[in-house]
Amino acid sequence: MTTAAARKQRIEFGDFQTPDALAVAVCRRLHDLGICPDVVIEPTCGVGAFVEAAAQFFPTAKQILGFEVNNDYLEISHARLQGELASGRVRLAQADFFATRWQSILEVLTGSLLVLGNFPWVTNSVQSGIGGDNLPRKANFQCHNGLDAIMGKANFDISEWMLLEVFRWLEGRQGDVAMLVKTAVARKVLAHAQRQGLAIASSCIIKIDAKKAFDVSVDACLLIVRFNSALPATDEYQVFDSLEATQGQRVGHRMGVSIASLDAFDANIALVGQSPEKWRSGVKHDAAAVMELTRHGQLLQNGYGETVDIESDYLYPLMKGSDIGNGKGWRKKYLLVTQRYVGESTDSIRTRTPKTWAYLQKHADILGARASSIYVKNPPFSVFGVGAYSFRPWRIAICGLYKSLDFRLITPLEGKPVMFDDTVYYLSFDNEMAAQQVFTLLHSYEAKDLLSSLIFWDEKRPVKASILNMLDWSRLHTAKESPQQGQLSLGVCA
Ligand SMILES: C[S@@+](CC[C@H](N)C(=O)[O-])C[C@H]1O[C@@H](n2cnc3c(N)ncnc32)[C@H](O)[C@@H]1O
């Protein structure tokens, strides 16, 4: 096989074998949790790290069954597991997960089940990008809500699909699932299980170091889900920082919202409400090379390197999400803001500022070709994310893409309010004092604790407007002014 073909196969089959030490650590943790299965199934067992570790840690398991699509890997597993295979306790078979009739295998198995392993970490869009077809086949899941829904998505992880299939195996049985997965996938399947009302007695996410184990930079975890229809179902789960950690964070749902730390959320519930000022996102324009300009000395330049000579009326200082997130200062960037509110006619630019109009006309093709349908229904050269709030001079800003709750107080520059791109969320104020007061409140321990309890830091855009808008900072203010009436302990600090 050529190197390219081997690489394609590795991606298509999500072929990252679990190091033996990690498989052992996982099984030790399962054993310590009191998991004591009668039957273990490793559905994509690769070279057998989990099968071997299971044989060691679950001595009372009567059967340990390993399945794998790749025959070369099965041969390696056979070689390492000779003793166990001879005793008949371990059995290995070649099987394609998506083509196997699992129900006929499961119906002859009695006792509690442990489904253990590490499914391929690959998405359907990566599969189609490389021409791979290691995917679920439609005929195998029709009429199953969850799986149908996943297949309808433009991009899904095949491990998400496989996990939901495994959850189906456990319906009406007692047993556990323990699988190494991307943390985002773990959260999705837990949310799905909750929506479906599955009989989950407990579950947890234990973070693992994927860089160390698999040399991939992705947030990954061991997901453990315990099924027992005799116990009341729960939608709470715990998150542990490592396989050795014994203290976890309670995660779950409140008021229809996913909560990253129930303890912190409950402790600060008095602050949950509606932000007195709505958090807004920055300006959306989809044409950075035309609309964003940089000052070099006396000259303005656009993203095509052209010198731009236009009036200053529609130009505003611009700070990008990276400037806000990295704590940088203003880099002499400007944004052409053609409207004061969404849908405003842009005709007046022609007479008011002819040079700006000529510049926009020059680039009308680019601005007219912006892909989003919102531009089609609006005046030429439109922007979005503008309203009266955009033109108040003082701001408190945060970038949604950064993994920290660092609010920045942004002063007006050159006598104008600073604009942001649409990765930034901000509040705006008419004067410095109002902005300073809220800035102080947002830095209080309670405000940060509540917001952190709502944020899943491993998400691509962890800080969201919907989260920021849940903090009613006026309650901190009120409680601070009248401590005798307030229910909150404050300790507000700058
Ligand atoms: C991430 S590796 C993990 C292997 C093993 N579970 C472990 O933990 O070391 C994924 C494995 O799934 C196998 N695999 C991929 N697609 C499969 C399929 N459709 N059916 C069965 N096995 C599959 C791959 O060959 C690979 O060995």
The ligand as a MOL file (V3000), in Angstrom:
LIG
                    3D

  0  0  0     0  0            999 V3000
M  V30 BEGIN CTAB
M  V30 COUNTS 27 29 0 0 0
M  V30 BEGIN ATOM
M  V30 1 C -9.6870 4.6300 17.4020 0
M  V30 2 S -9.2640 3.0200 16.8470 0 CHG=1
M  V30 3 C -9.4330 2.1760 18.3690 0
M  V30 4 C -9.0800 0.7480 18.3510 0
M  V30 5 C -9.3260 0.0600 19.6790 0
M  V30 6 N -10.7200 0.1490 20.0310 0
M  V30 7 C -8.4710 0.6930 20.7440 0
M  V30 8 O -9.0490 1.3350 21.6220 0
M  V30 9 O -7.2530 0.5730 20.6820 0 CHG=-1
M  V30 10 C -10.6830 2.6070 15.9350 0
M  V30 11 C -10.7140 1.1910 15.4340 0
M  V30 12 O -11.9630 1.0110 14.8020 0
M  V30 13 C -11.7810 0.1640 13.6870 0
M  V30 14 N -12.9090 0.4120 12.8050 0
M  V30 15 C -13.1220 1.4950 12.0370 0
M  V30 16 N -14.2690 1.3600 11.3640 0
M  V30 17 C -14.8170 0.1990 11.7480 0
M  V30 18 C -16.0010 -0.4880 11.3920 0
M  V30 19 N -16.8510 0.0120 10.4890 0
M  V30 20 N -16.2580 -1.6680 11.9870 0
M  V30 21 C -15.3850 -2.1890 12.8790 0
M  V30 22 N -14.2330 -1.6070 13.2290 0
M  V30 23 C -13.9540 -0.4250 12.6770 0
M  V30 24 C -10.4370 0.6030 13.1510 0
M  V30 25 O -9.8590 -0.3890 12.3250 0
M  V30 26 C -9.6550 0.8460 14.4250 0
M  V30 27 O -8.9980 -0.3180 14.8430 0
M  V30 END ATOM
M  V30 BEGIN BOND
M  V30 1 1 1 2
M  V30 2 1 2 3
M  V30 3 1 2 10
M  V30 4 1 3 4
M  V30 5 1 4 5
M  V30 6 1 5 6
M  V30 7 1 5 7
M  V30 8 2 7 8
M  V30 9 1 7 9
M  V30 10 1 10 11
M  V30 11 1 11 12
M  V30 12 1 11 26
M  V30 13 1 12 13
M  V30 14 1 13 14
M  V30 15 1 13 24
M  V30 16 1 14 15
M  V30 17 1 14 23
M  V30 18 2 15 16
M  V30 19 1 16 17
M  V30 20 1 17 18
M  V30 21 2 17 23
M  V30 22 1 18 19
M  V30 23 2 18 20
M  V30 24 1 20 21
M  V30 25 2 21 22
M  V30 26 1 22 23
M  V30 27 1 24 25
M  V30 28 1 24 26
M  V30 29 1 26 27
M  V30 END BOND
M  V30 END CTAB
M  END
